[in-house]
């Protein structure tokens, strides 16, 4: 038609340089007002080509140069916290390092022996709360001094974050560069490495599982979900999802991996075949005490309620309400969306989720971009995501307050997804339709 320029194909557009200019919407300097034509059609309910983000690699209403400037700046700011860990006594890392020293001995499941060993070696007493099999993951670190072990562990966790970005790009059909920088710019990703925690590993496995479920690769998904049992609170929401969505092959594989974790636990506890019972006995009292001690860091609904003197029955009832409210959408959404939401709901209702576990918000952030057929409509996608990233930079100072800022981020994200507020469907059938290979049709 004269006077109308055809859209570029998906493949041609996504190979452009990040700083290339486009005529409107995402990736251009001009942001059309909400409700106007062109790319704001998504906000008005217009359906667009599946999985393309309107054919642009940046799924936000930001000029490319501004996007990359802000993104790289946020990555640098998030990295700074790693430097502050050694003066802080290596934060949480000593518990993993001494677990590497104790794995394979009866001391690993004896809290008094654990603490005696730490005191004898000049450390503040911690308790290793993971299943004994998880300690084998840290076994190589036993041969390194504390400082070297910390930096090696931090490097592995940063690598896991990079891997999570790569698999997230595949799972949610985003430009790989955008997904990588989005993952590293999300403050909890690098902050987890800075405090000696392993949440980026959980995120990597979750992204692998989501990518497997989206592509009906159930064996891959099952292996990844099973591997997440290194920290059961992260794996449980995904296991429940496999059950309610009848992903029996993936569930069977995950259970086989769980059996492997059990045998590793037997070896890690020096032959204690009843270690699950012993482990639950000595870890259960910890959660109540830790809720009170870290109420300013918790991001779980039960934890924040109980930490402010709400009876535990009411706190867990509130968590159950969240699960029941999420269930209908978990059952009818595409697998990629449902798995991303399961990661989010899991940390919201967990009995114990602290700030570093906000890395598990990353899948729902990537889903919001709309690459898999559903997402958050513009302009609200940009209005929600950008402030969340900047507020997340308060990670290091938010413990000074009574409530962590991540409580508001996680609860708001859960409420938005459950209610479907500003939900955008980019295809008639949002069940993981294939990416269009031809040029998108012009808006009617």
Secondary structure, 3 states (H helix, E strand, C coil): CCCCCCCCCHHHHHCCCCCCCCCCCCECCCCCCCCCCHHHHHCCCCCCCCCCHHHCCCCCCCEHHHHHHHHHHHHHHHHHHHHCCHHHCCCCHHHHHHHHHHCCCHHHHCHHHHHHHHHHCCCCCCCCCCCHHHHHHHHHHHHCCHHHHHHHHHHHHHHHHHHHHHHHHHHHCCCHHHHHHHHHHCHHHHHHHHCCCCHHHHHHHHHHHHHHHHCCCHHHHHHHHHHHHHHHHHHHHHHHHHHHCCCHHHHHHHHHHHHHHHHHHHHHCCCCCCHHHHHHHHHHHHHHHHHHHCCCCECCHHHHHHCCCCCHHHHHHHHHHHHHHHHHHHHHCCHHHHHHHHHHHHHHHCCCCEHHHHHHHHHHHHHHCCCCCEEECCCHHHHHHHHHHHHHHHHHCHHHCCCCHHHHHHHHHHHHHHHCCCEEECCCCCCCCCCCCCCCCCCC
